[in-house]
């Protein structure tokens, strides 16, 4: 049995001894109890009544006794190698919908996705021993796994049968693939006019630079979406902030960011289309969402600058080019975020730092250029301010820095490592991180749906991803009238 320890985490050094497979990594310390939060948080802000009202209506523990906004809705999901379709489907599942995720008989290749190709980072099915990547299981949350060979005539017939019994389809196959099989929206709209069909792509299924498959069959995948919309271009450090010859190059996000943005936008578009259909008396329709354009939509800063005077936004690293003292700086045990977006906060930051580092006041507050908010954003002023701020931070850890800054009512907070996020009292109390017990993969730590905190119809994660084809028999029987014997025959033929 893994050992559990009650310890207090004040710095990253306190977590180092816990990185051992023989010691349970979560939870190291319990979350604060409700009485403590009432006395130490709400009471200090004279918000006891409001805090209690929020908790009575929004707490995670109460979600499972409330109705679901999408109960009764059913969707079909088909996609491989990408996470947009699975993220979209998971969001709909969390709202109460039933999603049938179609995989080829050999499974989605993403099931084998694991850091550095190391199988020890995968979870093994308790019953079959088959391994699956943790990321795949997390993004398949709530969905049913059904295997089906769409290249076979019988497989296509089953898929068409299922399409007639759902409210919408999420398609993230290569452009034109489903259409070439007679399973695209152009075919279905003739027999299922109320069907909402959403295609998720990287750059799109049409246009001169649309998604395509190489001559070797390789798909267009992320990060091509982020490369196509300037996200990758303006992410990273400029040469000015790096040693000569190091840095200044663009870098991609640590996750498939464009896929996730597209998945969320697809879920939003599907819900809007269903409202048009069910409430406003419209009809079914085809929707296309791309990762490149969905991500571009949140890069309006870049577009605005270019449209204003042709400027191309440069890489600025952690710096905000519009604000001085609005970034994270290195300190003794990590990084500290400090926000000084107003004159009031700007001078309070200086007062706090000057208490320990008197030179800061002389070099910063007495500089006539830095007294004017707009002038502070000149590159030389940013370098001067952050160099001196880091000089102060380098001798203290994040908790000390936060305590000092909060005394001056400054917006500040530490940058947390993921193990610290999982142990952060706030996120454990709400909770944002939680465990879920699975029949096949044991106990898994997961992030609670951010849409959980709703008063009437909170979203919730009920199950994680399932083993390959786990729901095939159930779905074939319930929706296609195909019994176990026939399913076994179709398996032998490679149809299922």
C-alpha positions in Angstrom: 0.0 0.0 0.0 1.4 3.4 -0.9 2.3 5.6 1.9 0.3 8.8 2.7 2.0 11.7 4.3 0.6 14.9 5.9 3.1 17.6 5.0 3.0 21.4 4.5 4.2 22.6 1.1 5.9 26.0 1.2 8.2 25.6 -1.8 8.9 23.2 -4.6 11.7 21.7 -2.5 9.0 20.3 -0.2 7.6 18.2 -3.0 10.9 16.6 -4.2 10.8 13.7 -1.8 7.3 12.9 -3.0 8.3 12.0 -6.6 8.5 8.3 -5.8 6.1 5.7 -7.1 5.9 4.1 -3.6 4.4 7.3 -2.2 0.9 8.3 -3.3 1.2 11.6 -5.1 -2.3 12.9 -4.4 -3.5 14.2 -2.1 -0.4 14.9 0.0 -2.4 17.3 2.2 -6.2 17.5 2.7 -8.1 20.5 1.4 -9.2 23.1 4.0 -12.6 22.4 5.5 -15.6 24.6 5.1 -15.4 26.1 8.6 -11.8 27.2 8.0 -12.7 28.9 4.7 -15.7 30.6 6.3 -13.6 32.0 9.1 -10.4 32.8 7.2 -11.6 33.9 3.8 -15.3 34.9 3.7 -15.3 36.5 7.2 -12.2 38.6 6.5 -14.0 40.0 3.4 -17.3 40.4 5.3 -18.9 38.0 2.7 -20.1 35.1 4.9 -23.6 35.2 3.5 -22.6 35.5 -0.2 -19.9 32.8 0.2 -22.3 30.4 1.8 -24.9 31.1 -0.9 -22.3 30.3 -3.7 -21.2 27.1 -2.0 -24.8 26.0 -1.4 -25.6 26.4 -5.1 -22.4 25.7 -6.9 -20.4 23.0 -5.0 -19.1 20.1 -7.0 -20.6 17.6 -4.6 -24.2 18.7 -5.4 -23.8 18.5 -9.2 -24.7 14.8 -9.5 -28.1 15.3 -8.1 -29.1 17.9 -10.6 -30.5 17.6 -14.2 -28.3 17.9 -17.3 -29.0 20.4 -20.0 -28.4 18.0 -22.9 -30.0 14.9 -21.5 -31.7 13.0 -24.3 -29.4 14.4 -27.0 -27.2 11.9 -28.9 -24.2 12.5 -31.2 -21.9 10.4 -33.4 -18.2 11.3 -33.4 -15.7 10.1 -36.0 -12.0 11.2 -36.1 -8.5 10.0 -35.6 -5.1 11.5 -34.9 -6.7 14.7 -33.6 -8.1 15.9 -30.3 -10.5 18.5 -31.5 -13.3 16.0 -32.1 -12.8 14.2 -28.8 -12.6 17.5 -26.8 -15.8 18.7 -28.5 -17.5 15.4 -27.8 -16.4 15.4 -24.1 -17.8 18.9 -23.6 -21.2 17.7 -24.9 -21.0 14.5 -22.7 -20.3 16.6 -19.7 -23.5 18.5 -20.4 -25.5 15.3 -20.5 -25.4 14.2 -24.1 -24.7 10.6 -25.2 -21.8 10.4 -27.7 -20.9 7.3 -29.7 -17.3 7.6 -30.8 -16.4 5.5 -33.8 -12.9 4.0 -34.0 -11.5 1.6 -36.6 -11.1 -2.0 -35.4 -7.5 -1.4 -34.7 -8.3 1.7 -32.7 -7.4 5.4 -32.9 -3.6 5.7 -33.1 -3.9 8.3 -30.4 -4.5 5.5 -28.0 -0.8 4.7 -28.2 0.3 8.3 -27.7 2.6 8.5 -24.7 5.5 10.8 -23.8 8.7 9.8 -25.5 7.1 6.6 -26.6 7.5 5.1 -23.1 4.9 2.5 -22.3 5.4 2.8 -18.6 3.6 6.1 -18.9 0.5 4.3 -20.2 -2.3 2.7 -18.2 -3.0 -1.0 -18.6 -6.5 -2.5 -18.7 -6.9 -4.6 -15.5 -8.7 -7.3 -17.5 -6.9 -7.5 -20.9 -3.6 -5.8 -20.1 -4.0 -3.6 -23.2 -2.3 -0.3 -22.6 -3.7 3.2 -23.4 -2.3 6.7 -23.2 -3.6 8.8 -20.3 -4.2 11.8 -22.5 -6.5 9.8 -24.8 -8.5 8.5 -21.8 -8.9 12.0 -20.4 -10.1 13.4 -23.7 -12.5 10.5 -24.4 -14.3 11.1 -21.1 -17.9 10.3 -21.2 -17.9 8.8 -24.7 -18.8 5.3 -25.8 -16.2 3.5 -27.9 -17.5 1.5 -30.8 -15.3 -0.1 -33.5 -16.4 0.0 -37.1 -14.6 -0.4 -40.4 -16.0 2.3 -42.6 -14.1 0.9 -45.6 -16.5 -2.0 -45.7 -19.9 -1.9 -47.2 -21.5 -3.4 -44.1 -19.7 -1.0 -41.9 -20.9 2.0 -43.9 -24.5 0.6 -43.7 -24.2 0.4 -39.9 -22.8 4.0 -39.7 -25.6 5.3 -41.8 -28.1 3.6 -39.6 -26.5 5.2 -36.5 -26.5 8.6 -38.2 -30.3 8.5 -38.5 -30.6 8.2 -34.7 -28.5 11.1 -33.6 -29.0 14.8 -33.3 -25.5 15.6 -34.7 -22.3 14.3 -36.1 -18.8 15.4 -35.2 -16.4 14.7 -38.1 -12.6 15.2 -38.0 -11.5 12.8 -40.7 -9.5 14.2 -43.6 -11.4 16.5 -45.9 -13.7 14.7 -48.3 -13.1 11.3 -46.8 -16.5 10.8 -45.3 -18.1 12.3 -48.4 -16.2 9.8 -50.6 -17.7 7.0 -48.6 -21.2 8.3 -49.1 -21.3 9.2 -45.4 -20.9 13.0 -45.5 -23.5 15.7 -45.0 -24.3 16.0 -48.7 -25.6 12.5 -48.6 -27.2 12.5 -45.1 -29.2 15.8 -45.6 -31.4 14.1 -48.2 -32.5 11.4 -45.7 -31.9 13.2 -42.4 -32.8 16.9 -43.0 -32.6 17.8 -39.3 -29.1 16.5 -38.9 -26.5 19.0 -37.5 -23.1 18.0 -39.0 -19.9 19.6 -37.8 -16.6 19.1 -39.5 -13.4 20.1 -37.6 -10.3 20.7 -39.6 -6.9 22.2 -39.2 -7.0 24.8 -42.0 -10.3 23.8 -43.6 -11.8 21.3 -46.0 -11.9 23.9 -48.9 -9.8 26.7 -50.1 -6.3 26.9 -51.8 -4.4 25.9 -48.6 -6.9 23.4 -47.3 -6.1 20.3 -45.3 -4.6 17.5 -47.3 -3.0 14.1 -47.0 0.6 13.6 -48.2 1.4 11.0 -50.8 2.4 8.7 -48.0 -1.0 9.1 -46.3 0.1 11.5 -43.5 -2.6 13.8 -42.3 -2.5 17.6 -41.7 -2.2 17.8 -37.9 -1.6 20.4 -35.2 0.6 22.5 -34.9 0.0 23.4 -38.6 -3.0 25.3 -37.4 -0.9 27.4 -35.0 1.7 27.9 -37.7 -0.8 29.1 -40.2 -2.3 31.8 -37.9 0.8 33.4 -36.4 0.4 31.9 -32.9 3.6 30.0 -33.2 5.4 33.0 -34.8 4.8 35.3 -31.9 5.3 32.8 -29.1 8.8 32.7 -27.6 11.5 35.1 -26.5 13.0 37.8 -28.6 16.8 38.1 -29.0 16.9 41.0 -26.5 15.8 38.7 -23.7 18.2 35.8 -24.5 21.9 35.3 -24.6 23.4 36.1 -27.9 22.8 33.2 -30.4 20.3 31.6 -28.1 16.5 32.1 -28.4 14.7 34.5 -30.5 13.1 31.6 -32.3 9.3 30.8 -32.4 8.0 27.9 -30.3 4.8 25.9 -30.2 2.5 25.6 -27.3 3.0 22.7 -24.9 -0.4 21.2 -25.9 -2.2 20.9 -29.2 -3.8 24.3 -28.5 -5.5 24.9 -31.8 -7.2 21.5 -31.6 -8.7 22.3 -28.2 -9.8 25.8 -29.3 -11.4 24.3 -32.3 -13.1 21.6 -30.2 -14.6 24.2 -27.9 -15.8 26.4 -30.8 -17.3 23.3 -32.5 -19.3 22.5 -29.3 -20.5 26.1 -29.2 -21.5 26.0 -32.9 -23.3 22.8 -32.5 -25.4 24.1 -29.6 -26.2 27.2 -31.6 -27.3 25.1 -34.6 -29.5 22.9 -32.3 -31.1 26.1 -30.9 -31.9 27.2 -34.4 -33.3 23.8 -35.2 -35.3 23.0 -32.1 -36.4 26.4 -30.8 -36.5 28.7 -33.8 -38.0 26.2 -36.2 -35.0 26.0 -38.6 -33.5 22.9 -40.1 -30.3 20.9 -39.9 -27.1 22.3 -41.3 -23.4 21.8 -42.1 -20.8 23.5 -39.9 -17.1 23.8 -40.4 -14.7 24.8 -37.7 -10.9 25.0 -38.2 -8.1 25.1 -35.6 -6.3 27.8 -37.5 -9.2 30.2 -37.6 -10.6 29.4 -34.1 -7.2 30.1 -32.6 -6.8 33.2 -34.8 -10.0 34.5 -33.4 -8.3 35.0 -30.0 -5.2 36.6 -31.6 -7.2 39.8 -32.4 -4.3 41.8 -30.9 -2.1 40.7 -33.9 -4.8 41.5 -36.4 -5.6 44.9 -34.9 -1.9 46.0 -34.9 -1.4 44.9 -38.5 -4.6 46.6 -39.7 -3.7 49.8 -37.9 -0.3 50.5 -39.5 1.0 47.3 -41.0 3.0 46.4 -37.8 3.9 42.7 -37.2 3.6 41.8 -33.6 7.0 40.6 -32.4 7.8 37.9 -29.9 7.9 39.4 -26.4 8.4 36.4 -24.2 6.6 36.9 -20.9 6.4 40.6 -21.4 3.2 42.5 -22.1 4.1 45.2 -24.6 1.2 47.4 -23.3 2.1 47.2 -19.6 5.2 47.6 -17.5 5.1 45.4 -14.4 2.8 42.8 -15.8 4.7 39.6 -16.2 6.3 36.7 -14.4 9.8 37.0 -13.1 12.2 34.4 -11.8 12.6 34.1 -8.0 14.4 31.7 -5.8 12.2 28.6 -6.3 10.3 29.4 -9.5 8.5 32.3 -11.1 6.3 35.0 -9.7 3.5 36.9 -11.5 3.2 40.5 -10.6 0.5 42.8 -12.1 0.9 46.6 -12.1 -1.5 47.8 -14.8 -2.5 51.0 -13.0 -0.5 53.8 -11.4 -1.8 52.8 -8.0 -0.5 49.3 -8.4 2.7 50.4 -10.1 3.8 52.6 -7.1 2.7 50.0 -4.6 4.9 47.4 -6.2 7.8 49.8 -5.9 7.0 50.6 -2.3 7.0 46.9 -1.5 10.3 46.1 -3.3 12.0 49.3 -1.9 11.4 48.1 1.6 13.9 45.3 1.1 15.9 46.7 -1.9 16.2 50.5 -1.4 18.0 51.0 -4.8 14.7 50.1 -6.5 13.0 53.3 -5.4 16.0 55.5 -6.5 16.4 53.9 -9.9 12.7 53.4 -10.7 10.5 55.8 -8.9 12.9 58.7 -9.5 13.3 58.1 -13.2 11.2 60.8 -14.9 10.5 58.6 -17.9 8.9 55.9 -15.7 6.6 58.3 -14.1 4.5 58.4 -17.3 2.5 55.2 -17.9 2.9 55.2 -21.7 6.6 55.8 -21.6 7.1 52.8 -19.3 6.6 50.4 -22.2 9.7 51.4 -24.1 12.0 48.4 -24.4 14.7 50.1 -22.4 12.3 50.8 -19.6 10.9 47.3 -19.5 14.4 45.9 -19.3 15.3 48.3 -16.5 12.2 47.6 -14.5 12.2 43.8 -14.8 16.0 43.5 -14.2 15.6 45.3 -10.8 12.4 43.4 -9.9 14.2 40.1 -10.5 17.1 41.3 -8.5 14.7 41.6 -5.5 13.0 38.3 -6.3 16.1 36.2 -6.6 16.6 36.1 -2.9 13.1 35.1 -1.8 10.8 32.2 -2.7 7.3 32.5 -4.2 5.4 32.3 -0.9 7.5 35.0 0.6 7.1 37.2 -2.4 3.3 36.7 -2.5 3.0 37.5 1.2 5.1 40.7 0.9 3.2 41.9 -2.2 -0.3 41.1 -0.8 0.5 43.3 2.2 0.4 46.2 -0.3 -2.8 44.9 -2.0 -0.9 44.1 -5.2 -2.2 41.7 -7.8 0.4 38.9 -7.5 0.6 35.1 -7.5 3.1 32.3 -8.0 3.4 30.3 -11.2 2.6 26.7 -10.1 4.0 23.5 -11.3 1.4 20.9 -12.1 2.1 18.9 -9.0 1.6 22.1 -7.0 -1.6 22.8 -8.9 -2.9 19.4 -7.8 -2.0 20.2 -4.2 -3.2 23.9 -4.3 -5.7 24.2 -1.5 -8.0 26.4 -3.6 -8.3 23.9 -6.4 -8.7 20.9 -4.0 -11.4 22.8 -2.1 -13.6 23.7 -5.0 -12.4 21.1 -6.4 -10.8 21.7 -9.8 -8.7 18.5 -9.5 -10.4 15.3 -8.3 -10.1 11.6 -8.6 -12.4 9.2 -10.5 -12.5 5.5 -10.0 -12.5 3.4 -13.2 -13.3 -0.3 -13.6 -10.4 -0.8 -16.1 -7.7 1.6 -15.2 -8.0 2.2 -11.5 -8.1 5.6 -9.9 -7.3 8.5 -12.2 -6.6 12.2 -11.3 -8.5 14.5 -13.6 -9.6 18.1 -14.0 -13.2 18.8 -13.2 -15.2 20.4 -15.9 -15.0 24.2 -15.7 -18.7 24.2 -16.6 -19.5 22.3 -13.5 -20.2 25.4 -11.5 -23.7 26.1 -12.6 -26.7 26.5 -10.4 -29.3 24.5 -12.3 -27.6 22.2 -14.9 -23.9 21.7 -14.0 -21.8 19.8 -16.3 -20.0 16.8 -14.9 -17.5 14.0 -15.7 -19.2 10.7 -15.1 -16.7 8.3 -16.7 -13.3 8.5 -18.3 -12.4 6.9 -21.7 -13.2 3.3 -22.2 -11.2 0.4 -23.6 -11.3 0.0 -27.4 -14.7 -1.2 -28.5 -16.0 -1.5 -25.0 -19.5 -0.3 -26.0 -19.8 -2.0 -29.4 -22.2 -4.8 -28.3 -24.5 -2.4 -26.5 -24.7 0.1 -29.3 -25.2 -2.5 -32.0 -28.0 -4.1 -30.0 -29.7 -0.9 -28.9 -29.6 1.2 -32.0 -29.0 -1.3 -34.9 -30.9 -4.4 -33.7 -27.7 -6.5 -34.2 -27.4 -9.2 -31.6 -24.2 -10.7 -30.0 -23.9 -13.6 -32.5 -24.1 -11.3 -35.5 -21.6 -8.9 -33.9 -19.2 -11.7 -33.5 -19.6 -12.7 -37.1 -19.0 -9.1 -38.2 -15.9 -9.0 -36.0 -14.6 -12.1 -37.8 -15.1 -10.4 -41.1 -13.2 -7.3 -40.0 -16.4 -5.1 -40.2 -16.4 -4.3 -36.4 
